[in-house]
Amino acid sequence: MARPPFKRRVAATWPVRPTVRYSTQVASALRMETLGGVVMLLAAIGALVWANTPWASTYESLRTFEISPHWLHLGHMDVQHWASSGLLAVFFFIAGLELREELAHGELRNPRDAALPVIAAAAGVLLPALIFLAVTAGEPEAMRGWAVPTATDIAFALAVLAVTFTSCPAPLRAFLLTLAVVDDLIAITIIALFYTDTLDWTSLGLAVVLVVAYGVLQHKNVRSPWVYVPIAVLAWYFLQRSGIHATVAAVALGMLTSPKETPDGRPTNAERADHVLRPFSAGLCVPVFAFLSAGVGLGASQLGAVFTDRAALGVIAGLVVGKFLGVFGGAWAAVRLGLATLGEDLHWHEIAGVALLAGVGFTVSLLIGGLAYTDPSQFERVTTAVLIASVLASAAAAVVFRRRVRVRARPD
């Protein structure tokens, strides 16, 4: 049986053309991500439709239904919280696997090759946050959501890229993928550092011990999932109890999963985990989270409230304007200063399209929004703002990419 494709196993692609094997693996993983983006989009549309029918109250009852067995000692957890803390842990475990794969085999193994997407990603986090803070200046409660417009939704972004840029060059896909994995790492660091109010040090210590044990077993190349699953679940549980968002544990476990080749050529631990969990993440976990988060009212009064709310306006400005300026400006500055090079198969117009596409924020943006705003009405306005910004960013990127399709189709 062929090894499952690993999204990031691709050689450096901006100055160097990727190998055939790596290109095939990237393309296969892209198809999975694109399909996941379509499923997530359908889930979000379903939630929007339900939330704007006469039965909207049943939707709200579903996502606020509390499942909090006292013996778990996790406090009040409703269905939406289980989705954001539990199901999204699988999504972030995959992100950790991807980051480890980048460091071992992909663009991040060579600092100079990694410079272009890394600098673009960092600037693409900084500029939206600054724009958001400028828009919400003077309103401390609104300013809590400064990190909402910093995240890019890779599944949605890849779906838009696949549909609108059919002749997309492989290096551009690799640039977007690497940009996204660095973006995810920054986002999870922000969640750990800035959205943790109280700490239970005993639970945190137990979580750290379990994560270290997982890493040691991976280093020794223990292969049985029956050893790792209980450790991972307990690490998730104790980190959730500690007060730090449990998705941080998922990223750490993903990064510690071994990508070492086996002497007999069997799939690595990382490849096995990716093969099993990626379809589960893309086909169930993320769509369910999207369904439970995207259901907002779209009546005239609700939309009017969005455009008079400074936090919501900051999100729209950060995602649509800040992401473009940050990603494109960061990439341009990196090349201009000699810190990185632009591959011969890339064009600045295409980098501009990806910079616009980076404004598609959904999964992580909504997760951070839920952590920043505990008031349901405020969170609903911010959610609506994320949806509006994502539509605007997608439309703008589509215009750029469709033009590039025509340009690339012209005979030399």
Secondary structure, 3 states (H helix, E strand, C coil): CCCCCCCCCCCCCCCCCCCHHHHHHHHHHHHHHHHHHHHHHHHHHHHHHHHCCCCHHHHHHHHCCECCCHHHCCCCCEHHHHHHHHHHHHHHHHHHHHHHHHHHHCHHHCHHHHHHHHHHHHHHHHHHHHHHHHHCCCCHHHHCCCCHHHCCCHHHHHHHHHHHCCCCCHHHHHHHHHHHHHHHHHHHHHHHHHCCCCCCHHHHHHHHHHHHHHHHHHHCCCCCHHHHHHHHHHHHHHHHHHCCCCHHHHHHHHHHCCCCCCCCCCCCHHHHHHHHHHHHHHHHHHHHHHHHHCCCCCCHHHHHHHCCCHHHHHHHHHHHHHHHHHHHHHHHHHHHCCCCCCCCCCCHHHHHHHHHHCCCCCHHHHHHHHHHCCCHHHHHHHHHHHHHHHHHHHHHHHHHHHHHHHHHHCCC
